[in-house]
Amino acid sequence: MNEVDVPLHAVAHARAGDKGNRSNVSVIPYLPEAFPYLLAQVTEARVLEVFAHKGATACSRYVLPRLPAMNFVIDNALEGGVNYSLGLDGHGKSLSFMLLGDIVVRVPEHCVPTHRQPR
């Protein structure tokens, strides 16, 4: 089985939301067979590392195997929250895109959708 290293966005999409100074980012694989690989590699520690420069202090992962998906709740990741931060769209899609672009995962080639195969 050939495995490839790809950015997370090659095998998953994400949704983001906020509440106060907390962000939540859901990660959903395009193909269900990629889920076990993402589950093993997209950990609380790796997600917290992505948001560390924003002052994040903790991350909790909630696994939703029947979807399949994961939801990450990241504390203190919003620079004080919507009313305090000077960041533009620092609470929406830009945070999910940051996560999808910063984490690289190793998956079997068949887990990468055909339209997203690495070159």
C-alpha positions in Angstrom: 0.0 0.0 0.0 1.5 3.3 -1.1 1.3 6.1 1.5 1.6 9.8 0.8 2.2 12.9 3.0 -0.5 15.5 2.2 -1.8 18.6 3.8 -4.9 17.9 5.8 -7.0 19.9 3.3 -6.3 17.2 0.6 -8.3 14.6 2.6 -10.7 16.6 4.8 -12.7 19.8 5.0 -13.5 21.8 8.1 -16.1 24.1 9.7 -15.4 26.6 12.4 -17.3 28.5 15.1 -16.7 30.6 18.2 -18.1 31.3 21.6 -16.3 33.9 23.7 -12.6 33.2 23.6 -13.1 29.6 22.4 -12.9 28.4 18.9 -14.3 25.1 17.7 -13.2 23.5 14.5 -14.7 20.3 13.0 -12.6 18.2 10.7 -14.5 15.9 8.3 -12.7 13.5 5.9 -13.9 13.5 2.3 -13.7 9.7 2.3 -14.7 7.7 5.3 -11.8 5.3 4.9 -9.4 8.2 5.7 -11.0 8.7 9.2 -8.9 6.1 11.1 -5.7 7.7 9.8 -6.9 11.2 10.7 -8.0 10.0 14.1 -4.5 8.7 14.8 -2.7 11.8 13.5 -4.9 14.9 14.1 -4.6 15.0 17.9 -5.3 17.5 20.5 -1.6 18.2 20.9 -1.1 18.9 17.1 -4.1 21.2 16.9 -3.0 23.1 20.0 0.4 23.5 18.4 -1.2 25.1 15.3 -3.0 27.7 17.6 -0.2 28.2 20.1 0.9 31.5 18.5 -2.6 32.9 19.1 -2.3 32.2 22.8 -4.3 28.9 22.9 -4.0 27.2 26.2 -5.9 23.9 25.8 -7.6 21.7 23.2 -10.3 19.0 23.6 -11.2 16.6 20.8 -14.6 15.1 20.5 -14.8 12.1 18.2 -18.0 11.5 16.2 -17.3 8.1 14.6 -20.7 7.7 13.0 -20.4 10.8 10.9 -17.2 10.3 10.7 -15.8 13.6 12.1 -13.9 15.2 14.9 -14.6 18.5 16.7 -11.9 20.4 18.4 -12.6 23.0 21.1 -9.6 25.3 21.5 -9.4 27.6 24.6 -8.0 31.1 24.4 -7.5 30.9 20.6 -9.4 34.0 19.7 -7.2 36.7 21.1 -9.9 37.7 23.7 -12.9 36.9 21.5 -14.9 38.6 18.8 -15.4 41.8 20.7 -11.7 42.2 21.7 -9.7 40.9 18.8 -8.4 43.1 16.0 -8.2 40.1 13.7 -10.4 40.2 10.6 -12.4 36.9 10.4 -10.2 35.5 13.1 -13.2 33.5 14.3 -14.5 31.8 11.2 -13.2 30.1 8.1 -9.7 31.5 8.4 -9.1 29.4 11.5 -10.3 26.2 9.9 -8.2 26.9 6.8 -5.2 27.5 9.1 -5.7 24.1 10.6 -6.2 22.4 7.2 -3.1 23.9 5.8 -0.7 23.6 8.8 -1.2 19.9 9.5 0.3 17.3 7.2 -0.9 13.7 7.5 0.3 10.4 6.0 -2.5 8.4 4.4 -2.8 5.6 1.8 -3.1 7.0 -1.7 -6.7 5.6 -2.0 -7.7 7.9 0.9 -7.0 11.0 -1.2 -9.9 11.9 -3.4 -9.0 11.6 -7.1 -9.4 15.3 -7.7 -7.0 16.0 -4.9 -4.2 13.5 -5.7 -0.7 14.8 -4.9 1.5 15.3 -7.9 
